[in-house]
């Protein structure tokens, strides 16, 4: 008999066709395999039982880096086909617009390639851009589907005879990124020696780059998915790197050669080690064991550690040791992917601060990808789970599967303005873009536009509706309005915090829950600034059941930076003290707004405790308040009263001003240290969540609770809230596949689109 087998999933760019060839040959089957769009089509002839066994193996066994979502089988007229053997044939394009194709992210260097690069007997010894069918760049070099060499930027490099031979057979059979010392791409170094520019290539370039780094220089490096800035983790050079980037206090990530070298500086549990070694190669936030000089990690409790994602990273760290490795950009702007931009922005020697050199290659990068960032928490049962701070290289654009959804209307979602992402949704799949950045920056907004167009073309995506944030002044919302009007499609404006909750529901395929959304800011249904919300969610409907009491703040968009002014506004609300200027502004409503934001409450308490009164980067005060709380062992801390009242609309209000007053009294009393008060504050928020969830459960019999919003990147709050809710018999869910912050709301918007009836 003869069958056509369509394999859907992550099956391109991972050596899947050679894998099928090998398995078909083992089963004695004849036929062919080829790429079609973003799937693999197999036509096979043989005994029915043998084909059944072959399909079972395809379901259960896959090459590293691949996964299979579905296998569709169709019987063919045997007389129309005649095969002498089984072969890989030329790819073809078919219409896959009925569903979203799966495109692989950029994949970190595999162990086999690493061993070859480090082996003196291998022809790719010290080849910095080594890759194979199981590793290397994917999305960043892809021009169009199907994924073949001629549809990637590798078309610029003609294979040498040895690579061509390996491409036809062996471990690198049909490895589209196959390359070597002879055919390239290869590394090039441009640097300024104080008198003139110097140009070196290949091994000379790598050796000189190692020398420059060892001397305390800063160099740019063109990595797999964009340019990076690297230097030794030492105070003087790290300080100069901050001056180049315009980055005050945000910690730098550090790249290490091996896990063993990481363990000298940080605690690494089994889940963290698994993430570090994964092909995604994310930055993992680890508890410090040994600190670097101050300018590297600043005041952070953690070291953002990661392993080499490309051969060049390993060559450099083996020789120099751990290296600061950060995105090549001016802070707030997108990561650079082209050489001219790097030269113009970072290597201009006429400027006060500039990069000493750049190590690059000539393989084009089509779209930028920052490094992904994750952390791990452990529950009371000893089980580990990870959470994203940033989802980008190594993960994007892998889809998030929402089983049970079969909505045929394609939905494009525009996310929010901070930590911007967008998403495409159809049937049971959501493709979420990589982290893009803050759309207030002109270059980031331009990149946002370009990526939407590029990915729409790449995924053959034609939307039938659009979803955006409800905030009328968001750049993403304005863009969505123009986008929808131009295409004459429906535009849905979705409340920000509801989208946060929906993102957790999407990950866990939930249709109802009690939703907790804690963050810094979001446009509310009453035109006020929300950020401490409790919803009852059911399908595409939600009801606001509780929130923090409103507090009037001044400062508009600058308020998230000025924790000292936020504290002063709380004190004035208590008729305590405060400057005449702030009092006058609040009294006359000059640049003021009312908010229920937990994020601003964190800022206020941080300033009140004298820890920090200004956010030099987003969330700095909250991070430092968490750090202070982590010093408490949990045995001695103030138990603050959670005062709640019911308003005229039947909403239950948590009196945050009363909590603020209790904390002030605790400070004045002097019976608790700062660390204990900080910890007690975290617990008060967790107790409020448990209290309100218990009230709602008694009223509506809902026991599923979803936690989302940027505040839940706080490990102490997240762990204690999960533990307390679980102890009370609630089923607790939180973001694991996307960040809990604003980079995750495009998933929530997409899930709304999938749930919404046409």
N, C-alpha and C positions, 0 to 999 in steps of 0.2 A: 504494500500500500504506500501511498505518497501523501504527505501532509505539509501544510504551511504552518509554521510555528512563529508567532510574533511574541518576542520577549520585550516587555516594557519595564523600565526602571533605569537605574544608573548603570548603563551597559555600553557606554561609549567612552573611549579614552582610558579604559582599564584592561585592555587586552582581552576583551570578551570574545571577539571573533576567533582568535587563535585558541582560546579555551574551548569554544564550541567545536572547532575543528578537531582538537585533541580528543574530546569526549565522543564525538561522532565516529571517529576512527576506532576508538576503543570498543564501541558497540557494533562495529562492522557496518555502519550505515553509509549510504551514498547520498550526495546532494550538494547543497551550497549554503553559504551564510553571507549576509551583507548588512551594512548599515542602511537604514531608511529613516530619514528625518532624525529623530532622537530615540529610535528603537532599533532592534536587531531582528531581521527577518531570516528565518531558517526554512529551507525546503529540503525535506528528507524523505528517502525511500528505504523501505525495509519491512520486516515483520511487525505486525501491530503490537505485539507484546514488547518487542525490542524498542519501538518508538515510545511506548508508554514508560518503560524503564528509563529511557534517555530523558524524557520530559521530567520525570520525578527527580532525576539527578540535577537537572537545570534549576529546579525549584529549591533544592536543598544545598547545593554547592555552587559557590561563585568565586571568581578571582578577587584578590584583595582590593578593597576600595569600591567594589560594585555591590549593588543589591537589586533584587528582582521584585517588582510590585505585582506583576501579572504575567501569565503566559496564556495566550489565546491560540487555540488550535483549530485548524480548518482542513477537512479532507479535500484532496484535489483529485482530478481525473488522472489516473496513473498513466494512461496512454499518451498524455501530452508532455510527459517528462522522461528523460533518459539520461542517466548519470553513470560515468565510469568510475568515479571516486567521489570524495568529499573535498570541496575547495572553498576558499575565500574569494568572492567575486567583487567587482567594482560596486561602490555604494551608489544608491539612487535616492532621490527625494520623493516622498509621498506626502499627501495632505494629512497632517496630524492636528488640524485645528479643532478637532472634536475634543481634545484634551491637552493639557499643558505638558510639553516634553520635559524630560529631566536632563539637566545639564550639570556636569560635575564641577565642583570648585577646584581651585588650585590645590595640589596635593603635595605634602612635604616629602622630602627625600626618603626612599625606602631603605631598609637595611642592606639589601643586595647591592644597590647602587653605592651605598656608603662604603661597603666592604671593598667594592671594586675600586673606588676612588682612592682608598687608603692602601691598596695593594700595589707594591712596586712592580709586580709581575703582570699587572693588567694594563692593557693599552689605554685605558682611561684613567690611569694613575694621575691624581691631582688635577683631573679635569673639573673645573668649578661648576659647570652647568650640566653635569651628568643627570640623566633621567632614564626612565623606561616606560613600559606600558602600564606600570602600577604607580608611577609617581611623576611629579613635575607640574608645570603650568597647564591649566585647562581653560577655565572661563576667561582668564585675562588675555589669552592669545587667540581666542575663537573669533573667526569672522562670520561664519554661518554654519548651520547644520546641513548635513551630518558632519560629525567630527572626523575629519580626515586631514592629512598634512596640507593639502592644497586649500583647505578652508580655514587654516590657521596662519598666524604670522610666521610659522616655520617654513612657509613657501619661499621665504626670502633666502633660504640656505639650501643649496644643492648638496645632497648626500654624497659623501666620498665613496669609493668602491667598497671599503670595509663596512661602512654603515649600511649601504645599499644591500650588501650580502646578508647582514644581520637583520635587516628589515624584512627579508624574505623567509628567514628561518631562524630558530633559536629563541632565546629569552626575550629579545626585542622585536619579535615578529610583529609587524604592523604597529609598532610603537611610534606614534606620529611625531613625538618630540625627540626622536633619536638624533644624536649629534656626538661629536668628539673633538679632539684637539685639531684634527685636520680640516674638518668642514665647518666647524663653528655652529653657533656663535662662541666667541671667546672674550675674555676680559681685557679691558683697556683702562689705563690709568692716566688721567690728566691731573697735574698738580702744579702748584706754584712754589718754587724753591726759594723765594725771597727776592729773586732777581728776574726770573723769566719762567714761562710756562714750559713744562716738560711733559712729553707724551711717551708712554710705554705700553707694550702689548703682551698678552699671553702670560707666561710664567714670570717674566720680568715685572709685569704690572702687579701681579699678586704678591710677589716678594717685596716690592717697594711699598705696597699698601700695608703689609705687615710691619715693615720698618717704620713707616709714618705713625701708625697706631701705637707702636711700642714707644715712640718718642713723645707721646702725648698729644698727637695731632687729631683733628676731627676730619673724617672723610665721608663723602657721600657714597652710597652703595646702591646700585640698581639691582634690586632683588627680583623675586619671581613676580610679584604683583605691584611693584612700585618702588620708588627710590626711598632709601633709608639714610639716616645719619648715625654714624657709629664712632665710638671712642672708648677709651679705658674708663672704668668707673672710679674716677679720682676727682677730688674737689675742684682743682683749678680748671681742668678741661670740661668737667660737667657744668661748672658755672658759666664758662664761655659758650657752651652749647645752649644753655638757657637764654643767654643774651642773643644768640643767633636766631633762635626760634621765637623769642618773646614769650617765654614760658616761665612764670614766676616760681611756683611751688609744687606743681603737679609732679608726682614721682615719675622717674624714668623706669622703663622695663630693662631688664638685663638678660642678655643671651649667653647661655653656657654651652660648653662643648658636650657634656654628658650629664646624665642624671646624678651620677656620683659627685660631680663638681657642684651641682645645685645643692646637694645634701650637706655640703660644708657650710652653707650660708642659711639654709631654711629647712624647716620641718616639711617632710613630704610623706603623706599617707598613700595608701594603695590606689585610691581613686585619683589623687593628684598625679601620681606617677603614670597611671594609665592615660590621663589626658596629655601629659607632657610628651609621652612617647607616641601618641596617636598621629596618624597621617595629617591631621589638621594642624598640628603644631601650634596650639594656642598659647598665649601668655596666661599663666596660672598664678593667681595671687596667693602667695604662700606666707605662713607665719615665719618671721625672722628668727634665725638662730644666731647668726653673726651678721653684724651690720656693715654696710658699705659706708664710705665717707658721706657726710651729711647731704651734700648737694645732689647725690644720686637718688635716694629715696625720700629725702626731706623728713617730714614728721610721720610718715606712714608706718603702720604696724607691719606692713607686708612688703615682700619683694615680689614684683611682677617678673617671674622667671619663665624662660622658654628655651627650647632647643632649636638647633639649626633646621630651617625648612629647605635649604638648598646647600649644595656642596660647598659653595664659596663661603657660606657662614661657618661651616665646620673647619675649613682650612684656616680661616682667620682666628677662630676661638681656640683651636688646637695650639696655635703659635703664640697668641697674645694673652690668652686667658679670657675670663668673662668680659663682655663688652656691653656698654650701653647701646641699645639698638632701638631707635625711635623713628617714627614716620618723618620723611623729609618734607617739611612744610613750615611755613610760619604759623604759629598756633592759631587755630580757628579756621585755617584754610585747608583745602583738600590736599591729600598726599600727591606729590609730583610723579608723573609717569613719563615725561619727555625730557630729553637732554637740554634743549634750549631753555626751557623753563627753569631747570635746575641751575644752569649757568647764570641766568638772569637774576634769580631770586636769592641764591645762596652762595654763589662763587664770585660775586662782584668784589674785587679786591679794593675798589675805591670806597667801599663802605667800612664802617668802624669794625663790624663783626662779620666774618665770612668763613666759609668752610675751606680747609686746606687742600683738598683734592677730591676727586670723584673716580670711583672704580665702577665701570659700567660695561654693558654689552650692547649689541645692536639688534637684539630681538625686540620687536615692537610689543608694547603693552597696550591693549585695547581699552581696558578699564581698570581703575585703581582698586586695590583691596588693602585696607589696613589689617594689622594683626588682630585676630579675635582675642577677647579677654574673658576669662572665666574664674569662678572661685567655687570651692567645695564646702558644704556644711555636713555635719554629722548629727543624726538624731539620737534620742536617748537609747534607742535599740542598737546603736552602733552602725546604722546604715548610712551610706554616703549618697549625696546627690549634688549635682553641679548646677550652677546658674551662670548665665551670661551677663557680663557687663557690656560687652560689644560682640556682635556676631558679624563676622566678615570673612577674611581669608580662611580657607579650609572647611567652611560650612555653607556659605552662600555661593550659588543659588539652589542648594538642595531643597526640595519641597517639604512642606509640613503637611502631613496627610490627615485629613479630617474625615475619618470613616463614617459612613452613614449619610454623607451629603451627596446629592446627585443633581445639583443645580446647574443647568446648562448655560445660564446667563453668565458670560465672562464679566468679571468685576475688577476694575482697577482702583487701587486705594492709595491715597497720597500721604498717609501718616500724619506727622506733626512737623513743627519747625525745628525743635531741638532734637539732636540725635536723629536726624531725619532718615527715614527709610520709606520705600513704597512697596506695593505688592500687587501681584496678579493672582486672581482666584477663579477656579472653574471646577465643577464637579466636586471631587474630594481632595483637590490639591490647592495649596497656596505656595506661591514662589515669592519669597521675601528678598528684597534687595539687600546688599551689604550696607553697613553703616556708611552714611554719606557725610553728615555733619550738621552744623547750624545754618539754616537757610538765610539767616540775616547777613551772612557773608556772601558777597556778590559772586565770587568764584565757586562757592559751594552751591549756590542756587543755579548757576549755569551748568555745573556738573549734574545736578539733580535733573534738569531738563534733558541733558544729553543722554543720561543713563536710561531715562524712561523711553526715549525714542529708540536707543540702541537695543534695549532688551525687548521692546515691543516687536522690533524687526526680527531679532534672534529667536524669539519664542512664537513668531507668527501670531501675535496676540492682538485680537480685535475686540475691544471692550463693548459690552452692552449697557453697562452702568458704571458710575463712579461714586466713590465714597471719600469724604474728606472730613477733617476736624470741624467742629462747629464754630471755632473762633473766627470771627469775620475778618480779622486783620492778619491772620497767618498768611505767609507767602504761599504755603502749600495749598491753602483754601482758595486763595485768589487764582492760583494757577489751575486748580481743579475746576473752578467755575468757567474759566476760558476754555479749558480742554473739553469739558462736557458740552458747552454751547457750540463749539466748533464742530463737534461730531453729532450733535443733536441727540445726546443720551441723557438719561436721568442722573441727577446729582443728589446724593444723600449726604446731609451734614450730620455727623454723629458726635454725640457728647464725648468729650475726651476721656473721662474716667470710666465711663461705661465701656469704651473701647479697650481700656486697660483690662477690665474684668473679662471681657470677651476673649482677650488673647489667652487667658488661662483656660477658659471654657473650650476654646479651639484646640489647645494642646491635649485636652483630656476628653474631648468629644462629649461635653456636657450640654444639656439644654436648659438647665435651671441651677441656681445657686444663690447663696448670700455672697455678694461681692464686696470686697474691701479694697478701696483704691486710695492709697496714700502717696502724695507726691508734692512737688513744689507749686505747680500752677496749672490751671486748665479752665477754659471758659465754661461757666455753669449755665444751667437752664434759666436761672434768674438773673443772668448777666453779671453775676459776681464771680470772683476768682475762687474756684473750688480746689480742694487738695486733701481733704480728710473725709472721704465719702463712704457710706455704706448703702448698698443697693440690694433690692430683691429682684433677681433677674429670672425671666421666664421666656425662652425663645428670643424673639426680637423686641420684647417689652422689658422695661425696667421701672422700678419705683425707688426714689430716694427715701430711705427709711431713717437714716441718721447721719450726722456729720459733726465736725467740730464747730463750736460757736464762732460766729464771725468776729474778726478783729479788724479795726480800721488801721491801715498802714499808709505811709507816704513814700514817695520815691518812684512810683511807676515801675518801669523796666529795670531801674537801678536797685530796687529793694532787695532782690535776691543776692546782691553783692554786699550790701551794708547791714550786716547783722547787728551792729551797734544801734543803728536807727530803728531797726525792727524791735529791739529790746526796749528802746525808749518809748516807742508807740504803745507797747504793752504796759509800761509803767505809767504812762499818762492815762491809759484806760482805767488804771487802778486809782487814779488821782494821787499818785505817789510822788513822782517828780518828773523832770524832763526839761529840755531847753525851750525857751520862748519861741524860737523859730519853728520847732517841730509842733509845739502846741498850737501855734497860729495856723500852720499848714493844715493840721487835722481839723481844727475848728472851722476853717473857711473852705475845707474840701479842695485844697490846692494840690493837685497831682496825687490824690489819694484814691484808695480802693478798699473794699471790704473783702476779706478772704477767710476761708476755712482750712487753709493750707497747713499740713503737718510739716512740710519742708520748712516753712517760715518759723514754725514753732521750734524746730530743731535749731535754727539759726539763733533764735531768741535765747534759748536755754544755754547754748554754747557761749554766747556773749555774756549772759548773766553769771555764768560760772567762771568767767575770766579766762576762758581757754583761747578764744579767737573771736574777733569782732568784725572780720571782713573776709568775704569769699574771694580769693584771688583766682580760683577756678570753681566751676560748678560743683556744689556739694561739699566744699572743703570744710566748712564749719560742722556739718553733720558727720563727716568722716572723723574729724578730730574729737567730737563728742562721743562717738562710738569707741574711739581709741581710749579715751579716758574711762569710759564705762567698763572696758575690757580689763582694766586693772583691778576691778572689784571681783572678789572670789565668790560673790553671791551669798555670803553668810551674814553680812551685816549691811543693810541698806534701808532707806526710808520707804515705808509703804504709803504712798500717796493715795488719797481718797479720789475715786473716780466719780465725780459729781455729774449726774445727767438729769436733764429736765425735758419735758415734752412741750413743743411749741403749738401754736394755733393750728398748724397744718397737720398735726399728729406725728411730726418728726421728732425723734429723740436726739437731743443736743448734748454733746459732751462739752462741759464748761471749761474751755482751755485757759481762760483767764483765772479761774479758781485754782487750776493746777499750777499756773505761773506764780500765783500768790503763795501757794503752799511751798514751792521751791524757794522763793525768797525768804520765807519764814525759816525754812530748814537751814539756809545759809547763815542767817542771822543767829540762829540757835547755836550753831557750832558743834553739834553733837555728831555730825557726819562729815567725812572728808568729801572732797570734790568728786572723786571716783565713785563713791557710794551714791551720791546724789544723782550723778549721771546715769548710773545703772538703774536706780529707782525710777527715773524718768522713763527709761526704755520699758521697764516693767509696767508702768502705769498705762502706757499705750497698749501693751499686750492685754492687760486686764480689761481695758475698755472694749477691745475687740471681742473678747470672750463674753463680756457682760451683754453687749448688744446682740451678739449672735445667739446667746441663750434666750433673750427676750423674743427675738424673731422666730426662733425654732418653736417656742411654746405657742406662738400665734399661728404660724403657717406650716409647721411640720417640715421645714427644710433643714437638712443637716449637712449639706455640702457647702463648703466655704472656699472661695477663691481669693487669694491674696495677690495684689499687683500694684504697680506704681513704683517710681524710683526709690522711695523710702525703703522698700523691701530689699534693696541691695545691702541694707544694714544687717549683718549676720546676727547680732545680738537680738534685734527685734524679730527677725524672721524665725530664728531657732526657738525663742521663747514663745512666740505666738503659735507656732506649729505645735509645740509641746503642750501648751495649756489647752488649746482647742482639742487636740487628740485625747488628752486626759478627760475632757468633758464629753467625749463620744462623737465629735464632729469628724467628718471626712474632709481633710484639708488638702488643697491643691495650690500650687504656685508656679510661676514661670520657670521652665527648665530648658525649653527649646529656643526661646527668644529672651532678650533682656526684659526685666520687669519695668524698666524706664520707658521713655518715649519711643525708643527704637523698636519697641514691641507692639505699638498700637496699630501699625499697619496690618498686623495679623488679626487683631480684634476687629478692625474695620472689614477685613476680608471675610471673617467668619460671619459677620452680620450679613454681608452680601450672599454668602452661601445659604444662610438660614432663611433669608427673605424670600417669600413666595413671589413668583413672577406675576 
